[in-house]
Amino acid sequence: KVTDWMDGALTDDDRTHVEEHIAVCRHCARYVSQLRRSIEVLHELPHEAPPPAARAALLDAFRRSDSD
């Protein structure tokens, strides 16, 4: 639910529940902090498309995992 919360995809009740939990749970608060920092770092990376062969291999792997 944390990623849904970060994306603003929760109902008001679920959002409130997650926020109340994060406010009192140091482990979850640390997890959210780490997620936010990871997102910041990823946004700092150059935006380059993967090589065509790597892209094709990733898409193939995703398609195979969807059919399982």
PDB file of N, CA, C and O in Angstrom:
ATOM      1  N   LYS A   1       0.809  -1.205   0.000  1.00  0.00           N
ATOM      2  CA  LYS A   1       0.000   0.000   0.000  1.00  0.00           C
ATOM      3  C   LYS A   1       0.850   1.266   0.000  1.00  0.00           C
ATOM      4  O   LYS A   1       0.361   2.335  -0.366  1.00  0.00           O
ATOM      5  N   VAL A   2       2.111   1.163   0.403  1.00  0.00           N
ATOM      6  CA  VAL A   2       2.943   2.358   0.486  1.00  0.00           C
ATOM      7  C   VAL A   2       3.131   2.993  -0.879  1.00  0.00           C
ATOM      8  O   VAL A   2       3.034   4.213  -1.009  1.00  0.00           O
ATOM      9  N   THR A   3       3.400   2.187  -1.899  1.00  0.00           N
ATOM     10  CA  THR A   3       3.582   2.782  -3.228  1.00  0.00           C
ATOM     11  C   THR A   3       2.275   3.363  -3.750  1.00  0.00           C
ATOM     12  O   THR A   3       2.276   4.404  -4.407  1.00  0.00           O
ATOM     13  N   ASP A   4       1.155   2.696  -3.460  1.00  0.00           N
ATOM     14  CA  ASP A   4      -0.143   3.268  -3.833  1.00  0.00           C
ATOM     15  C   ASP A   4      -0.363   4.588  -3.108  1.00  0.00           C
ATOM     16  O   ASP A   4      -0.869   5.546  -3.692  1.00  0.00           O
ATOM     17  N   TRP A   5       0.014   4.636  -1.842  1.00  0.00           N
ATOM     18  CA  TRP A   5      -0.100   5.872  -1.060  1.00  0.00           C
ATOM     19  C   TRP A   5       0.760   6.969  -1.672  1.00  0.00           C
ATOM     20  O   TRP A   5       0.308   8.103  -1.827  1.00  0.00           O
ATOM     21  N   MET A   6       2.001   6.633  -2.019  1.00  0.00           N
ATOM     22  CA  MET A   6       2.894   7.632  -2.611  1.00  0.00           C
ATOM     23  C   MET A   6       2.373   8.116  -3.960  1.00  0.00           C
ATOM     24  O   MET A   6       2.602   9.262  -4.345  1.00  0.00           O
ATOM     25  N   ASP A   7       1.669   7.236  -4.676  1.00  0.00           N
ATOM     26  CA  ASP A   7       1.105   7.605  -5.974  1.00  0.00           C
ATOM     27  C   ASP A   7      -0.241   8.306  -5.857  1.00  0.00           C
ATOM     28  O   ASP A   7      -0.801   8.741  -6.863  1.00  0.00           O
ATOM     29  N   GLY A   8      -0.771   8.422  -4.632  1.00  0.00           N
ATOM     30  CA  GLY A   8      -2.075   9.056  -4.442  1.00  0.00           C
ATOM     31  C   GLY A   8      -3.219   8.188  -4.915  1.00  0.00           C
ATOM     32  O   GLY A   8      -4.268   8.696  -5.311  1.00  0.00           O
ATOM     33  N   ALA A   9      -3.021   6.855  -4.876  1.00  0.00           N
ATOM     34  CA  ALA A   9      -4.013   5.941  -5.425  1.00  0.00           C
ATOM     35  C   ALA A   9      -4.879   5.254  -4.366  1.00  0.00           C
ATOM     36  O   ALA A   9      -5.608   4.314  -4.684  1.00  0.00           O
ATOM     37  N   LEU A  10      -4.809   5.707  -3.128  1.00  0.00           N
ATOM     38  CA  LEU A  10      -5.606   5.093  -2.065  1.00  0.00           C
ATOM     39  C   LEU A  10      -6.886   5.870  -1.808  1.00  0.00           C
ATOM     40  O   LEU A  10      -6.987   7.057  -2.115  1.00  0.00           O
ATOM     41  N   THR A  11      -7.855   5.175  -1.241  1.00  0.00           N
ATOM     42  CA  THR A  11      -9.059   5.870  -0.775  1.00  0.00           C
ATOM     43  C   THR A  11      -8.654   6.772   0.386  1.00  0.00           C
ATOM     44  O   THR A  11      -7.572   6.611   0.951  1.00  0.00           O
ATOM     45  N   ASP A  12      -9.504   7.702   0.735  1.00  0.00           N
ATOM     46  CA  ASP A  12      -9.209   8.596   1.857  1.00  0.00           C
ATOM     47  C   ASP A  12      -8.984   7.816   3.145  1.00  0.00           C
ATOM     48  O   ASP A  12      -8.077   8.132   3.916  1.00  0.00           O
ATOM     49  N   ASP A  13      -9.807   6.798   3.379  1.00  0.00           N
ATOM     50  CA  ASP A  13      -9.658   5.997   4.601  1.00  0.00           C
ATOM     51  C   ASP A  13      -8.334   5.248   4.620  1.00  0.00           C
ATOM     52  O   ASP A  13      -7.645   5.231   5.640  1.00  0.00           O
ATOM     53  N   ASP A  14      -7.974   4.629   3.500  1.00  0.00           N
ATOM     54  CA  ASP A  14      -6.709   3.906   3.439  1.00  0.00           C
ATOM     55  C   ASP A  14      -5.522   4.859   3.554  1.00  0.00           C
ATOM     56  O   ASP A  14      -4.528   4.542   4.208  1.00  0.00           O
ATOM     57  N   ARG A  15      -5.625   6.017   2.925  1.00  0.00           N
ATOM     58  CA  ARG A  15      -4.548   7.013   3.007  1.00  0.00           C
ATOM     59  C   ARG A  15      -4.339   7.438   4.456  1.00  0.00           C
ATOM     60  O   ARG A  15      -3.208   7.519   4.933  1.00  0.00           O
ATOM     61  N   THR A  16      -5.431   7.706   5.142  1.00  0.00           N
ATOM     62  CA  THR A  16      -5.348   8.107   6.547  1.00  0.00           C
ATOM     63  C   THR A  16      -4.718   7.001   7.384  1.00  0.00           C
ATOM     64  O   THR A  16      -3.865   7.264   8.231  1.00  0.00           O
ATOM     65  N   HIS A  17      -5.137   5.773   7.145  1.00  0.00           N
ATOM     66  CA  HIS A  17      -4.592   4.630   7.887  1.00  0.00           C
ATOM     67  C   HIS A  17      -3.074   4.509   7.683  1.00  0.00           C
ATOM     68  O   HIS A  17      -2.328   4.328   8.646  1.00  0.00           O
ATOM     69  N   VAL A  18      -2.627   4.609   6.438  1.00  0.00           N
ATOM     70  CA  VAL A  18      -1.192   4.514   6.140  1.00  0.00           C
ATOM     71  C   VAL A  18      -0.439   5.657   6.805  1.00  0.00           C
ATOM     72  O   VAL A  18       0.601   5.432   7.424  1.00  0.00           O
ATOM     73  N   GLU A  19      -0.945   6.870   6.688  1.00  0.00           N
ATOM     74  CA  GLU A  19      -0.267   8.025   7.280  1.00  0.00           C
ATOM     75  C   GLU A  19      -0.202   7.933   8.806  1.00  0.00           C
ATOM     76  O   GLU A  19       0.807   8.300   9.408  1.00  0.00           O
ATOM     77  N   GLU A  20      -1.257   7.452   9.420  1.00  0.00           N
ATOM     78  CA  GLU A  20      -1.242   7.280  10.873  1.00  0.00           C
ATOM     79  C   GLU A  20      -0.216   6.222  11.284  1.00  0.00           C
ATOM     80  O   GLU A  20       0.477   6.371  12.290  1.00  0.00           O
ATOM     81  N   HIS A  21      -0.132   5.163  10.496  1.00  0.00           N
ATOM     82  CA  HIS A  21       0.833   4.115  10.806  1.00  0.00           C
ATOM     83  C   HIS A  21       2.269   4.622  10.637  1.00  0.00           C
ATOM     84  O   HIS A  21       3.117   4.384  11.497  1.00  0.00           O
ATOM     85  N   ILE A  22       2.535   5.314   9.538  1.00  0.00           N
ATOM     86  CA  ILE A  22       3.884   5.837   9.298  1.00  0.00           C
ATOM     87  C   ILE A  22       4.294   6.808  10.408  1.00  0.00           C
ATOM     88  O   ILE A  22       5.467   6.879  10.773  1.00  0.00           O
ATOM     89  N   ALA A  23       3.339   7.541  10.933  1.00  0.00           N
ATOM     90  CA  ALA A  23       3.633   8.514  11.987  1.00  0.00           C
ATOM     91  C   ALA A  23       4.112   7.857  13.282  1.00  0.00           C
ATOM     92  O   ALA A  23       4.822   8.486  14.066  1.00  0.00           O
ATOM     93  N   VAL A  24       3.735   6.609  13.513  1.00  0.00           N
ATOM     94  CA  VAL A  24       4.106   5.951  14.767  1.00  0.00           C
ATOM     95  C   VAL A  24       5.079   4.784  14.595  1.00  0.00           C
ATOM     96  O   VAL A  24       5.603   4.276  15.587  1.00  0.00           O
ATOM     97  N   CYS A  25       5.324   4.357  13.383  1.00  0.00           N
ATOM     98  CA  CYS A  25       6.182   3.198  13.130  1.00  0.00           C
ATOM     99  C   CYS A  25       7.507   3.661  12.514  1.00  0.00           C
ATOM    100  O   CYS A  25       7.561   4.048  11.347  1.00  0.00           O
ATOM    101  N   ARG A  26       8.557   3.616  13.312  1.00  0.00           N
ATOM    102  CA  ARG A  26       9.849   4.119  12.819  1.00  0.00           C
ATOM    103  C   ARG A  26      10.387   3.284  11.670  1.00  0.00           C
ATOM    104  O   ARG A  26      11.092   3.815  10.811  1.00  0.00           O
ATOM    105  N   HIS A  27      10.076   1.992  11.629  1.00  0.00           N
ATOM    106  CA  HIS A  27      10.548   1.143  10.537  1.00  0.00           C
ATOM    107  C   HIS A  27       9.892   1.541   9.215  1.00  0.00           C
ATOM    108  O   HIS A  27      10.560   1.641   8.186  1.00  0.00           O
ATOM    109  N   CYS A  28       8.599   1.762   9.252  1.00  0.00           N
ATOM    110  CA  CYS A  28       7.887   2.171   8.037  1.00  0.00           C
ATOM    111  C   CYS A  28       8.273   3.587   7.629  1.00  0.00           C
ATOM    112  O   CYS A  28       8.403   3.878   6.440  1.00  0.00           O
ATOM    113  N   ALA A  29       8.456   4.461   8.601  1.00  0.00           N
ATOM    114  CA  ALA A  29       8.888   5.832   8.287  1.00  0.00           C
ATOM    115  C   ALA A  29      10.249   5.805   7.602  1.00  0.00           C
ATOM    116  O   ALA A  29      10.482   6.546   6.648  1.00  0.00           O
ATOM    117  N   ARG A  30      11.146   4.950   8.089  1.00  0.00           N
ATOM    118  CA  ARG A  30      12.465   4.817   7.458  1.00  0.00           C
ATOM    119  C   ARG A  30      12.324   4.250   6.044  1.00  0.00           C
ATOM    120  O   ARG A  30      13.004   4.702   5.122  1.00  0.00           O
ATOM    121  N   TYR A  31      11.453   3.274   5.874  1.00  0.00           N
ATOM    122  CA  TYR A  31      11.205   2.670   4.561  1.00  0.00           C
ATOM    123  C   TYR A  31      10.708   3.729   3.573  1.00  0.00           C
ATOM    124  O   TYR A  31      11.191   3.801   2.443  1.00  0.00           O
ATOM    125  N   VAL A  32       9.752   4.541   3.999  1.00  0.00           N
ATOM    126  CA  VAL A  32       9.229   5.601   3.139  1.00  0.00           C
ATOM    127  C   VAL A  32      10.332   6.599   2.802  1.00  0.00           C
ATOM    128  O   VAL A  32      10.437   7.050   1.662  1.00  0.00           O
ATOM    129  N   SER A  33      11.139   6.938   3.775  1.00  0.00           N
ATOM    130  CA  SER A  33      12.250   7.855   3.537  1.00  0.00           C
ATOM    131  C   SER A  33      13.220   7.278   2.506  1.00  0.00           C
ATOM    132  O   SER A  33      13.688   7.996   1.623  1.00  0.00           O
ATOM    133  N   GLN A  34      13.519   5.993   2.615  1.00  0.00           N
ATOM    134  CA  GLN A  34      14.407   5.347   1.659  1.00  0.00           C
ATOM    135  C   GLN A  34      13.794   5.305   0.265  1.00  0.00           C
ATOM    136  O   GLN A  34      14.490   5.525  -0.727  1.00  0.00           O
ATOM    137  N   LEU A  35      12.500   5.025   0.185  1.00  0.00           N
ATOM    138  CA  LEU A  35      11.827   5.033  -1.113  1.00  0.00           C
ATOM    139  C   LEU A  35      11.890   6.415  -1.757  1.00  0.00           C
ATOM    140  O   LEU A  35      12.182   6.545  -2.946  1.00  0.00           O
ATOM    141  N   ARG A  36      11.615   7.440  -0.962  1.00  0.00           N
ATOM    142  CA  ARG A  36      11.656   8.804  -1.493  1.00  0.00           C
ATOM    143  C   ARG A  36      13.060   9.162  -1.987  1.00  0.00           C
ATOM    144  O   ARG A  36      13.214   9.776  -3.043  1.00  0.00           O
ATOM    145  N   ARG A  37      14.080   8.775  -1.219  1.00  0.00           N
ATOM    146  CA  ARG A  37      15.457   9.062  -1.621  1.00  0.00           C
ATOM    147  C   ARG A  37      15.813   8.290  -2.889  1.00  0.00           C
ATOM    148  O   ARG A  37      16.489   8.823  -3.770  1.00  0.00           O
ATOM    149  N   SER A  38      15.370   7.053  -2.986  1.00  0.00           N
ATOM    150  CA  SER A  38      15.627   6.265  -4.192  1.00  0.00           C
ATOM    151  C   SER A  38      15.007   6.929  -5.419  1.00  0.00           C
ATOM    152  O   SER A  38      15.623   6.986  -6.484  1.00  0.00           O
ATOM    153  N   ILE A  39      13.801   7.422  -5.261  1.00  0.00           N
ATOM    154  CA  ILE A  39      13.126   8.114  -6.371  1.00  0.00           C
ATOM    155  C   ILE A  39      13.895   9.364  -6.761  1.00  0.00           C
ATOM    156  O   ILE A  39      14.069   9.644  -7.947  1.00  0.00           O
ATOM    157  N   GLU A  40      14.356  10.119  -5.768  1.00  0.00           N
ATOM    158  CA  GLU A  40      15.146  11.325  -6.051  1.00  0.00           C
ATOM    159  C   GLU A  40      16.408  10.980  -6.832  1.00  0.00           C
ATOM    160  O   GLU A  40      16.730  11.638  -7.822  1.00  0.00           O
ATOM    161  N   VAL A  41      17.116   9.956  -6.391  1.00  0.00           N
ATOM    162  CA  VAL A  41      18.363   9.551  -7.054  1.00  0.00           C
ATOM    163  C   VAL A  41      18.074   9.090  -8.483  1.00  0.00           C
ATOM    164  O   VAL A  41      18.806   9.439  -9.409  1.00  0.00           O
ATOM    165  N   LEU A  42      17.027   8.321  -8.657  1.00  0.00           N
ATOM    166  CA  LEU A  42      16.689   7.849 -10.006  1.00  0.00           C
ATOM    167  C   LEU A  42      16.357   9.004 -10.940  1.00  0.00           C
ATOM    168  O   LEU A  42      16.675   8.954 -12.128  1.00  0.00           O
ATOM    169  N   HIS A  43      15.719  10.042 -10.411  1.00  0.00           N
ATOM    170  CA  HIS A  43      15.402  11.202 -11.248  1.00  0.00           C
ATOM    171  C   HIS A  43      16.646  11.996 -11.634  1.00  0.00           C
ATOM    172  O   HIS A  43      16.622  12.761 -12.598  1.00  0.00           O
ATOM    173  N   GLU A  44      17.729  11.816 -10.883  1.00  0.00           N
ATOM    174  CA  GLU A  44      18.979  12.512 -11.191  1.00  0.00           C
ATOM    175  C   GLU A  44      19.785  11.817 -12.287  1.00  0.00           C
ATOM    176  O   GLU A  44      20.691  12.419 -12.863  1.00  0.00           O
ATOM    177  N   LEU A  45      19.464  10.561 -12.578  1.00  0.00           N
ATOM    178  CA  LEU A  45      20.192   9.829 -13.610  1.00  0.00           C
ATOM    179  C   LEU A  45      19.827  10.345 -14.995  1.00  0.00           C
ATOM    180  O   LEU A  45      18.713  10.820 -15.216  1.00  0.00           O
ATOM    181  N   PRO A  46      20.765  10.251 -15.919  1.00  0.00           N
ATOM    182  CA  PRO A  46      20.429  10.658 -17.295  1.00  0.00           C
ATOM    183  C   PRO A  46      19.336   9.745 -17.862  1.00  0.00           C
ATOM    184  O   PRO A  46      19.293   8.547 -17.580  1.00  0.00           O
ATOM    185  N   HIS A  47      18.479  10.330 -18.646  1.00  0.00           N
ATOM    186  CA  HIS A  47      17.379   9.583 -19.255  1.00  0.00           C
ATOM    187  C   HIS A  47      17.838   9.049 -20.605  1.00  0.00           C
ATOM    188  O   HIS A  47      17.751   9.731 -21.626  1.00  0.00           O
ATOM    189  N   GLU A  48      18.324   7.825 -20.586  1.00  0.00           N
ATOM    190  CA  GLU A  48      18.792   7.191 -21.811  1.00  0.00           C
ATOM    191  C   GLU A  48      17.983   5.924 -22.051  1.00  0.00           C
ATOM    192  O   GLU A  48      17.681   5.176 -21.122  1.00  0.00           O
ATOM    193  N   ALA A  49      17.645   5.704 -23.289  1.00  0.00           N
ATOM    194  CA  ALA A  49      16.937   4.483 -23.642  1.00  0.00           C
ATOM    195  C   ALA A  49      17.913   3.310 -23.585  1.00  0.00           C
ATOM    196  O   ALA A  49      19.087   3.462 -23.921  1.00  0.00           O
ATOM    197  N   PRO A  50      17.435   2.151 -23.166  1.00  0.00           N
ATOM    198  CA  PRO A  50      18.321   0.988 -23.153  1.00  0.00           C
ATOM    199  C   PRO A  50      18.659   0.573 -24.581  1.00  0.00           C
ATOM    200  O   PRO A  50      17.916   0.884 -25.512  1.00  0.00           O
ATOM    201  N   PRO A  51      19.771  -0.124 -24.755  1.00  0.00           N
ATOM    202  CA  PRO A  51      20.090  -0.633 -26.095  1.00  0.00           C
ATOM    203  C   PRO A  51      18.943  -1.511 -26.598  1.00  0.00           C
ATOM    204  O   PRO A  51      18.272  -2.159 -25.796  1.00  0.00           O
ATOM    205  N   PRO A  52      18.712  -1.541 -27.891  1.00  0.00           N
ATOM    206  CA  PRO A  52      17.583  -2.318 -28.436  1.00  0.00           C
ATOM    207  C   PRO A  52      17.556  -3.776 -27.968  1.00  0.00           C
ATOM    208  O   PRO A  52      16.485  -4.299 -27.662  1.00  0.00           O
ATOM    209  N   ALA A  53      18.706  -4.435 -27.906  1.00  0.00           N
ATOM    210  CA  ALA A  53      18.728  -5.840 -27.496  1.00  0.00           C
ATOM    211  C   ALA A  53      18.303  -5.983 -26.032  1.00  0.00           C
ATOM    212  O   ALA A  53      17.573  -6.915 -25.694  1.00  0.00           O
ATOM    213  N   ALA A  54      18.744  -5.081 -25.165  1.00  0.00           N
ATOM    214  CA  ALA A  54      18.355  -5.132 -23.755  1.00  0.00           C
ATOM    215  C   ALA A  54      16.870  -4.852 -23.606  1.00  0.00           C
ATOM    216  O   ALA A  54      16.190  -5.504 -22.814  1.00  0.00           O
ATOM    217  N   ARG A  55      16.363  -3.891 -24.359  1.00  0.00           N
ATOM    218  CA  ARG A  55      14.932  -3.566 -24.307  1.00  0.00           C
ATOM    219  C   ARG A  55      14.095  -4.766 -24.728  1.00  0.00           C
ATOM    220  O   ARG A  55      13.102  -5.102 -24.082  1.00  0.00           O
ATOM    221  N   ALA A  56      14.506  -5.410 -25.822  1.00  0.00           N
ATOM    222  CA  ALA A  56      13.773  -6.578 -26.323  1.00  0.00           C
ATOM    223  C   ALA A  56      13.801  -7.706 -25.292  1.00  0.00           C
ATOM    224  O   ALA A  56      12.787  -8.369 -25.075  1.00  0.00           O
ATOM    225  N   ALA A  57      14.948  -7.930 -24.659  1.00  0.00           N
ATOM    226  CA  ALA A  57      15.051  -8.995 -23.654  1.00  0.00           C
ATOM    227  C   ALA A  57      14.166  -8.694 -22.452  1.00  0.00           C
ATOM    228  O   ALA A  57      13.511  -9.596 -21.928  1.00  0.00           O
ATOM    229  N   LEU A  58      14.136  -7.443 -22.007  1.00  0.00           N
ATOM    230  CA  LEU A  58      13.277  -7.069 -20.878  1.00  0.00           C
ATOM    231  C   LEU A  58      11.802  -7.238 -21.215  1.00  0.00           C
ATOM    232  O   LEU A  58      11.038  -7.793 -20.426  1.00  0.00           O
ATOM    233  N   LEU A  59      11.406  -6.760 -22.390  1.00  0.00           N
ATOM    234  CA  LEU A  59      10.005  -6.897 -22.789  1.00  0.00           C
ATOM    235  C   LEU A  59       9.608  -8.362 -22.888  1.00  0.00           C
ATOM    236  O   LEU A  59       8.507  -8.741 -22.489  1.00  0.00           O
ATOM    237  N   ASP A  60      10.509  -9.187 -23.422  1.00  0.00           N
ATOM    238  CA  ASP A  60      10.238 -10.616 -23.513  1.00  0.00           C
ATOM    239  C   ASP A  60      10.065 -11.223 -22.116  1.00  0.00           C
ATOM    240  O   ASP A  60       9.152 -12.017 -21.892  1.00  0.00           O
ATOM    241  N   ALA A  61      10.934 -10.850 -21.187  1.00  0.00           N
ATOM    242  CA  ALA A  61      10.836 -11.365 -19.817  1.00  0.00           C
ATOM    243  C   ALA A  61       9.534 -10.927 -19.163  1.00  0.00           C
ATOM    244  O   ALA A  61       8.895 -11.726 -18.478  1.00  0.00           O
ATOM    245  N   PHE A  62       9.129  -9.682 -19.357  1.00  0.00           N
ATOM    246  CA  PHE A  62       7.865  -9.190 -18.794  1.00  0.00           C
ATOM    247  C   PHE A  62       6.679  -9.952 -19.380  1.00  0.00           C
ATOM    248  O   PHE A  62       5.745 -10.319 -18.667  1.00  0.00           O
ATOM    249  N   ARG A  63       6.733 -10.179 -20.677  1.00  0.00           N
ATOM    250  CA  ARG A  63       5.628 -10.911 -21.324  1.00  0.00           C
ATOM    251  C   ARG A  63       5.533 -12.337 -20.806  1.00  0.00           C
ATOM    252  O   ARG A  63       4.434 -12.843 -20.577  1.00  0.00           O
ATOM    253  N   ARG A  64       6.675 -12.991 -20.621  1.00  0.00           N
ATOM    254  CA  ARG A  64       6.684 -14.356 -20.088  1.00  0.00           C
ATOM    255  C   ARG A  64       6.142 -14.384 -18.665  1.00  0.00           C
ATOM    256  O   ARG A  64       5.399 -15.296 -18.303  1.00  0.00           O
ATOM    257  N   SER A  65       6.508 -13.391 -17.853  1.00  0.00           N
ATOM    258  CA  SER A  65       6.043 -13.377 -16.465  1.00  0.00           C
ATOM    259  C   SER A  65       4.553 -13.101 -16.378  1.00  0.00           C
ATOM    260  O   SER A  65       3.899 -13.564 -15.443  1.00  0.00           O
ATOM    261  N   ASP A  66       3.996 -12.352 -17.337  1.00  0.00           N
ATOM    262  CA  ASP A  66       2.549 -12.096 -17.359  1.00  0.00           C
ATOM    263  C   ASP A  66       1.752 -13.341 -17.703  1.00  0.00           C
ATOM    264  O   ASP A  66       0.598 -13.473 -17.296  1.00  0.00           O
ATOM    265  N   SER A  67       2.363 -14.258 -18.452  1.00  0.00           N
ATOM    266  CA  SER A  67       1.635 -15.447 -18.868  1.00  0.00           C
ATOM    267  C   SER A  67       1.700 -16.566 -17.835  1.00  0.00           C
ATOM    268  O   SER A  67       1.027 -17.586 -17.989  1.00  0.00           O
ATOM    269  N   ASP A  68       2.491 -16.393 -16.796  1.00  0.00           N
ATOM    270  CA  ASP A  68       2.605 -17.425 -15.744  1.00  0.00           C
ATOM    271  C   ASP A  68       1.435 -17.425 -14.809  1.00  0.00           C
ATOM    272  O   ASP A  68       1.387 -18.230 -13.879  1.00  0.00           O
TER     273      ASP A  68
END
